[in-house]
Amino acid sequence: MRTHERTEITRNGTRAAVLLGADDYDSMLETLESSVTPRWSPSSSAPSTSLLQVMS
């Protein structure tokens, strides 16, 4: 796979998944995580919103 190349996988003609290189995936996650401001719970220092909740 060439750098920054992605492959779309379809199911019954509808895009179902995207395949991309590991470096591009890691970079995308780093960018997403740095742009998300977690909401902090007053009773703990752990974020009350997970990255998966933000992405969905």
C-alpha angles and dihedrals in degrees: 000000000000121000113284092005117139131187122210116217116206135200116201090345095307123110107255104166143000123224116206137163120278093242092052091047092050091048091050091051092048090051092048094047092049092051096051117089107205120224109234123219113227090225097054143023093235120100113257092211119062124212090247091057091050092049095051 
